[in-house]
């Protein structure tokens, strides 16, 4: 019984290792105030929305609090 569980666990680990990508492909999205690095294959659809949300909130902070970043903000 124990050797069956060990064999099933080893088989499951081998399948997971084979299914994992060898190297993640990252993409870069830059706006006026943001440099966003994201995994392109999984989050490519979400990156433009996240960048627009960031720009909108920076605009509010600039208007309400007078905040201005001296450099481009990097996010991952």
C-alpha positions in Angstrom: 0.0 0.0 0.0 2.8 2.4 0.9 4.7 1.7 -2.3 1.6 2.5 -4.3 1.3 5.9 -2.6 4.9 6.6 -3.2 4.6 5.6 -6.9 1.5 7.8 -7.3 3.3 10.8 -5.6 6.4 10.4 -7.8 4.2 10.1 -10.9 2.2 13.3 -9.9 5.5 15.2 -9.4 6.8 14.1 -12.8 3.6 15.2 -14.5 3.7 18.6 -12.7 7.4 19.1 -13.6 6.7 18.3 -17.3 3.7 20.6 -17.4 5.5 23.6 -15.9 7.1 26.0 -18.4 10.9 26.0 -18.6 11.1 29.8 -18.4 8.4 32.4 -17.8 8.0 34.9 -20.6 7.7 38.4 -19.1 6.5 41.5 -20.9 6.9 45.2 -20.2 4.2 47.8 -20.3 5.3 51.5 -19.9 3.2 54.6 -19.4 4.2 58.1 -18.4 4.6 57.2 -14.8 4.7 53.4 -14.6 6.9 50.5 -15.7 4.9 47.3 -15.3 6.6 43.9 -15.7 4.1 41.0 -15.9 3.9 37.4 -17.1 2.5 37.9 -20.6 1.0 34.5 -21.1 -1.3 34.6 -18.0 -1.9 38.3 -17.3 -1.6 40.0 -20.6 -5.3 40.8 -20.7 -5.1 42.5 -17.3 -2.0 44.6 -17.7 -3.5 47.5 -19.7 -6.4 47.8 -17.1 -3.9 47.8 -14.2 -1.8 50.5 -15.8 -4.9 52.7 -16.5 -6.0 52.2 -12.9 -2.6 53.3 -11.7 -2.5 56.4 -13.9 -6.0 57.4 -12.7 -5.1 57.0 -9.0 -1.8 58.9 -9.6 -3.9 61.7 -11.2 -6.1 61.9 -8.1 -3.2 62.0 -5.7 -1.5 64.7 -7.7 -4.7 66.8 -7.7 -5.7 66.3 -4.1 -2.3 66.1 -2.3 0.1 67.7 -4.8 2.1 64.4 -5.0 4.6 64.1 -7.9 6.9 61.2 -8.2 10.5 62.1 -9.2 11.0 58.9 -11.2 9.0 56.2 -13.1 7.5 53.7 -10.6 8.4 50.1 -11.3 5.9 47.3 -10.5 5.8 43.6 -11.0 
